Amino acid sequence: MSTSPNLTYLKLCKEYVQITQRNYCAAKILAIIEGWQQWKAKHKLDDWVRLTLEQIREHLFEEYSIETIRQALAKLTNKLHLLKRRNNPKAKYDRAYQYQLNREAIEQALA
């Protein structure tokens, strides 16, 4: 995916900051995935978002290092379970992960 739904600004949601235990990088990643999912829904595409670490870094305006992004993604997927991650089922050779918001976990964390 080479075009972006919006690269001119990044909306930081205070609820995302709270549910990520004040991890601003993780909260911003959730906002990025949400933005992509909204864009894909508008274009009637599936809601799995394929992004490399470098693409995420670009969406974050290079504010965070690749290692910080990797740690935030691990927290979101493995510890908080707010984000789902999978390999590309259509291209096994593709090493970039696909991400999807875990809406149930997010709603539960916000309750």
N, C-alpha and C positions, 0 to 999 in steps of 0.2 A: 504494500500500500504506500504509494508515494505522495499522495496529496493528504492534506490534513483538514479536519473539520474546522479548525481555527487555531492558527499558530500565533495570533497577535496578542492573545492574553490567556492567562490561566486563572480560573476561578477557584479560590481556596474556600472550601466549605467548613465552617466551624464545627459542624457535626462530625465531619471526617477527621478533623484534628482530634476531637474527643475520643472517637472510637479507635483511633490508631495510637492512643496513649501519648498524644502530643508529638508524634513523629511527623513532622511537616513534610518530609520527602514522601512518606507513605501516603499521607493525606492527598498530596498533589497527584500522586500516581493514580489513586482512586478517581480523582477528578478527570484525569486524562482518559482513563478507560471509559468512564461514564460518557464523556464527550464523544469518543469514538463510537460507543454503542448507540448513542442518540443519532449520530450521523448515519450509521449503518442501518438503523431502523427506518430512518427517513427514506433511504435508498433501497429498502426491502432486501437487505442482506442479513446473513446470520450475525449473531452478536458476539462471536469470538473475534478478538482483536489481536492481530499479529504485529508485535513490535519487538525490535531488537533492543538491547540495552542502550546502544548508541542513539536510536530513535527516541527512546524515552528520555535520554539525557538532553536531546535537542528540544523536546517538548517542555522540559524543565528549564529551558534557556541556559543550559550548561551550569546551573547553580550547584549541582551535586556531582560528585565523582561517580564513576562506574561502580566502584566498590560500595559506596553508600547506597546507590540505587539497588544493587544486588541484595544488600542487607535488608533494605525496605521491602523488596519483593518477597524475600524469604519470610519476613515477619508477616506480611499480608497473606501469603499462601500457606505457610506451615504452622504459624503460631496463632494468628487471629482468624484465619480461614475466611477472610473478607473477600479474597480474590481466588478464583479458580485458575489453574494453569494446566496446559496440555501441549503435547507435541502436535504438529500439523498432521492430521489423519490422512490428508490427501497427498502429502509429499514427505515421505519418511526421511529423506535426505536433508530436509529443512531443519536447521539447528535452532532457529528462533522459536521461542514459545508463543503460544496464543493465550490470551487472558480474557477472563469474563468476570464481571462482578458477581459475587455470591450474594444475591439480593436478600435471601432468607437470613443469612448471618448478619448482614448489615442492618436489616430491620430489627432483628433480635438485639443487636448491640445498641441500637438507638432507643429501644423500649425502656 
